[in-house]
Amino acid sequence: MKRFIYIITDRNRNNLHVGLCSDLLKTLDFYRQMPTLFFDNANQLNRLVYFEEMGNEEQAMDRFKTVSTFTRPQKEKMIRPVNPDWIDLTAGLKYESGLRVRPQLRPSLSPSRKMATV
């Protein structure tokens, strides 16, 4: 099962929060629904600036423990090479997940296969 390690911040980049989850979009929706969960309104955690996808739970937990102990400069050093402008990665993540999900199409009934009515 896939696991994600992520770093989320507020609009002023004052706080960097490290987290671990199995469904990143669902977790981000939770942060949006609970804006004052960790901080007041001015410091809402609403900007995903970094994430890593891990293949198994043990690797993810080890990486989470490591990243959680990082200082702010170390976390910034992780973020800057992949997201130098600190833009919110949520939009791209939603777009990418939309490409992976294929809609369930209902098979059309051709005129020759019409159901017989009794």
Backbone as a ProteinNet text record, in pm:
[ID]
protein_1_A
[PRIMARY]
MKRFIYIITDRNRNNLHVGLCSDLLKTLDFYRQMPTLFFDNANQLNRLVYFEEMGNEEQAMDRFKTVSTFTRPQKEKMIRPVNPDWIDLTAGLKYESGLRVRPQLRPSLSPSRKMATV
[TERTIARY]
83.4	0	87.6	49.7	128.7	109.7	217.7	214.8	282.7	239.7	294.6	351.1	470.8	527.3	513.2	459.4	434.1	477	500.1	525.2	422.9	349.2	245.6	278.8	247.4	281.1	165.1	178.9	78.1	115.8	32.2	55.6	181.1	224.1	344.1	470.1	455	565.2	628.8	550.7	604	617.2	522.2	519.2	536.1	617	633.1	589.4	486.2	432.4	459.9	519.3	549.2	441.4	391.9	288.4	308.1	232.2	234.8	90.8	58	-79.4	-80.7	-196.9	-212.5	-290.6	-369.1	-445.4	-418.7	-331.9	-286.3	-398.1	-478.5	-586.6	-690.4	-721.2	-816.4	-761.5	-632.8	-568.7	-569.5	-541.9	-542.7	-683.3	-783.8	-922.1	-953.5	-901.2	-921.6	-861.9	-741.3	-678.8	-762.6	-823.5	-905.7	-1036.7	-1091.4	-1215.1	-1193.7	-1074.2	-1042.8	-930.6	-958.7	-852.1	-778.7	-843.5	-778.1	-739.5	-712.2	-678.2	-550.6	-445.8	-317.9	-288.8	-335.3	-300.6	-424.9	-410.3	-523.1	-542.7	-639.7	-674.4	-559.6	-473.3	-363	-260.1	-251.9	-149.7	-210.5	-314.1	-376.6	-278.2	-270.3	-186	-266.1	-233.8	-314.8	-233.4	-101.9	-19.2	73.5	46.8	132.8	255.9	373.6	494.5	590	567.1	657.5	586.2	610	563.7	649.6	654.2	724.1	627	631.8	548.2	635.5	592	667.6	589.4	663	600.2	544.4	610.1	557.4	558.8	488.9	465	591.4	675.8	797.4	892.6	912.6	998.2	939.9	810.1	744	757.9	739.5	750.6	893.6	992.2	1132.4	1163.7	1117.7	1142.7	1070.4	947.6	871.7	945	995	1067.9	1193.1	1260.2	1380.6	1347.8	1251	1215.4	1157.7	1086.4	1028.4	1135	1251.9	1358.7	1441.8	1417	1492.9	1463.5	1563.6	1545.1	1480.6	1438.8	1376.5	1470.1	1597.3	1686.2	1701.5	1699.2	1709.4	1583.6	1466.7	1342.3	1339.2	1383.2	1388.1	1482.8	1589.7	1686.2	1623.9	1530.4	1457.3	1357.8	1290.9	1182.3	1234.6	1336	1380.4	1420.3	1489.6	1523.2	1401.3	1294.8	1178.2	1066.8	1067.1	962.4	1023.2	1105.3	1178.3	1089.9	970.8	881.1	778.5	784.5	695.2	548.5	519	381	304.2	173.2	88.2	80.8	117.9	121.8	-11.2	-110.5	-239.5	-306.5	-304.9	-372	-312.7	-181.5	-116.5	-144.7	-152.2	-181.1	-323.2	-417.4	-556.3	-566.8	-496.2	-497.6	-439.4	-326.1	-259.7	-345.2	-410.2	-494.3	-616.4	-662.6	-773.9	-737.1	-611.2	-566.2	-556.6	-525.2	-509.1	-642.5	-745.7	-875.8	-950.7	-987.5	-1063.5	-1211.1	-1292.3	-1435.2	-1495.6	-1592.1	-1664.2	-1767.5	-1745.4	-1835.9	-1941.4	-2060.1	-2168.9	-2168.1	-2169.1	-2170.4	-2299.2	-2286	-2405.3	-2474.6	-2600	-2677.3	-2691	-2644	-2656.7	-2799.4	-2843.8	-2982.7	-3012.7	-2914.3	-2939.1	-2952.2	-2910.4	-2913.8	-3020.8	-3124.7	-3231.2	-3300.2	-3341.3	-3408.9	-3550.5	-3586.6	-3722.4	-3819.5	-3928.2	-4029.5	-4138.2	-4187.4	-4289.1	-4426.3
-118.4	0	124.4	221.4	343.9	431.1	495.1	591.8	719	831.2	960.3	1030.7	1085.7	1178	1315.2	1410.8	1541.5	1652.1	1768.6	1890	1991.9	2045.2	2143.7	2269.6	2384.5	2510.3	2608.5	2722.7	2828.1	2924.5	3023.6	3113.9	3198.8	3222	3302	3217.9	3087	2992.1	2999.6	3033.8	3041	2904.4	2816	2683.9	2576.6	2477.6	2361.7	2238.9	2173.1	2056	1931.9	1830	1703.8	1603.8	1529.7	1430.9	1304.3	1202.5	1072.2	1029.1	984.6	941.6	840	778.5	683.5	744.9	849.1	917.2	1067.4	1117.6	1256.2	1356.8	1332.9	1426.5	1433.1	1319.5	1316	1390.9	1376.8	1446.6	1597.2	1640.2	1782.8	1841.5	1764.2	1809.1	1825.3	1734.8	1744.9	1874.6	1908.9	2034.5	2155	2148.6	2260.1	2270.8	2157.7	2159.1	2200.8	2177.8	2211.4	2316	2439.3	2538.7	2577.1	2566.6	2607	2486.3	2376.4	2253.9	2269.3	2321.2	2335.3	2478.9	2575.2	2715.1	2801.6	2931.2	3022.6	3049.3	3131.6	3156.9	3213	3293.4	3354.9	3252	3140.4	3040.6	2907	2912	2788.7	2708.6	2580.6	2493.3	2455.1	2516.4	2492.2	2482.1	2481	2478.5	2356.9	2260.9	2143.4	2184.3	2176.6	2220.9	2106.3	1988.6	1876.8	1746.8	1642.8	1509.9	1403.2	1288.1	1170.5	1054	969.3	850.2	729.8	650.7	533.4	406.9	300.9	175.5	93.7	98.4	19.7	100.2	48.2	121.4	137.2	37.2	43.8	152.7	159	263	400.8	412	540.4	585.7	495.2	530.7	570.8	499.4	536.2	674.1	699	829.1	941.4	914.9	1012.5	1048.4	947.7	973.3	1055.9	1029.1	1103.4	1248.7	1269	1404.5	1485.2	1420.4	1490	1549	1489.2	1540.6	1650.5	1675.1	1777.4	1916	2000.9	2141.3	2213.3	2334.5	2410.4	2426.2	2463.9	2473.9	2341.8	2229.9	2101	2073	2106.8	2088	2179.5	2303.2	2395.4	2344.2	2282	2226.2	2110.2	2038.6	1932.4	1990.9	2098.6	2156	2232.8	2315.4	2407.6	2342.8	2229.1	2170.5	2126.3	2081.3	2032.2	2135.9	2236.4	2338.5	2472.3	2532.6	2654	2773.7	2781.6	2895	2865.6	2747.6	2707	2717	2678.9	2682.8	2564.4	2578	2471.4	2359.4	2238.9	2125.6	2051.6	2097.9	2028.8	2023.3	2131.7	2135.2	2031.7	2024.1	1924.7	1783	1764	1632	1589.1	1682.3	1651	1618.9	1694.9	1669.9	1532.2	1501.2	1373.8	1256.3	1270	1160.5	1143.9	1252.4	1243.3	1167.5	1175.8	1102.5	953.6	918.5	776.9	704.2	774.6	712.6	710.1	593.8	581.5	570.7	646.4	641.3	506.8	467.2	344.1	376.2	327.3	355.3	245.7	288.1	192.5	148.7	20.5	-24.8	18.7	69.6	115.9	-3.1	12	-93.1	-57.3	-143.8	-118.4	-150.5	-92.3	-117	-264.9	-343.2	-484.7	-563.8	-503.2	-575.2	-520.4	-457.8	-404.5	-516.5	-480.6	-580.8	-606.6	-728.3	-764.2	-737.3	-672.9	-646.5	-751.6	-790.6	-895.3	-838.3
0	0	0	-80.4	-90	33.4	73.7	183.5	135.3	189.6	152.2	274.7	258.8	356.6	292.6	366.5	307.9	403.2	344.5	422.3	376.1	471.9	445.2	524.2	468.2	533.1	521.9	586.4	577.5	465.6	441.2	328.4	344.8	468.7	492.6	512.8	502.2	520	658.9	759.6	895.6	960.5	933.3	995.2	889.2	920.4	833.4	912.9	864.6	933.6	849.2	910.4	842.8	880.8	780.7	808.1	727.7	765.1	700	678.6	557.6	530.1	416.8	396.9	286.8	170.4	196.7	91.7	104.2	21.9	33.7	4.7	-97.2	-128.9	-17.1	41.3	152	273.2	299.5	410.4	387	264.7	233.7	246.5	207.4	226.4	374.7	455.4	599.9	654.8	610.3	654.3	612.2	494.9	448.7	527.3	566.5	643.8	788.6	840.2	979.1	980.8	940.4	922.8	1051	1164.7	1289.2	1374.1	1311.3	1383.6	1465.1	1403	1472.4	1513.2	1433.2	1456	1439.1	1461.4	1440.5	1290.9	1257.5	1117.4	1035.2	1096	1021.9	977	1047.2	1016.4	973.3	891.7	843.3	760	786.8	705.3	581.2	469.1	349.5	221.5	231	110.8	113.7	26.9	14.8	-65.2	-3.8	-72.6	-105.6	-45.9	-69.6	-33.9	-112.5	-72.9	-137.8	-73.7	-124.9	-120.1	-220	-224.4	-191.5	-94.6	-52.4	-86.4	-115.5	-154.5	-40.3	75.5	186.9	316.6	414.1	538.6	623	625.7	707.8	658.5	526.9	469.9	496.8	482.4	503.5	648.3	742	883.4	918.6	865.1	890.1	832.6	711.8	648.5	723.5	768	844.6	974.2	1043.1	1168.1	1141.6	1031.7	996.4	963.4	874.8	831.8	948.1	1037.2	1152.1	1244.7	1246.3	1333.1	1266.3	1137.4	1066.1	1122.2	1115.6	1151	1032	1054.3	945.1	824.8	842.9	725.1	649.1	719.4	651.7	569.5	623.9	549.6	427.7	444.1	330.7	223.3	264.3	169.2	90.1	151.2	80.6	-18.4	21.4	-58.4	-179.5	-161.5	-266.8	-399.4	-401.9	-534	-616.1	-549.4	-623.3	-635.2	-547.9	-549	-506.2	-591.9	-552.5	-519.4	-579.4	-553.5	-444.1	-385.1	-277.2	-320	-443.4	-489.2	-429.3	-425.6	-373.8	-476.8	-439.3	-531.2	-540.3	-468	-463.4	-600.4	-674.8	-805.1	-900	-906.1	-991	-946.3	-815.8	-761	-795.5	-786.1	-822.8	-970.9	-1054.2	-1198.6	-1228.5	-1166.1	-1191	-1143.7	-1030.4	-981.7	-1072	-1131.9	-1225.7	-1351.2	-1392	-1509.9	-1482.7	-1358.9	-1324.1	-1313.5	-1274.9	-1254.6	-1387.4	-1427.5	-1551.4	-1516.1	-1584.6	-1552.1	-1589.4	-1512.4	-1541.9	-1649.1	-1768.7	-1878.7	-1888.5	-1909.6	-1927.8	-2072.3	-2096.1	-2236	-2303.5	-2421.7	-2493.6	-2558.8	-2572.3	-2638.3	-2785.3	-2868.1	-3011.6	-3054.6	-3166.7	-3212.1	-3232.2	-3270.8	-3295.1	-3165.9	-3052.7	-2926.1	-2832	-2887.6	-2804.6	-2728.5	-2608.8	-2526	-2579.2	-2572.6	-2617.3	-2502.5	-2536.2	-2434.9	-2445.2	-2333.1	-2331.3	-2321.1
[MASK]
++++++++++++++++++++++++++++++++++++++++++++++++++++++++++++++++++++++++++++++++++++++++++++++++++++++++++++++++++++++

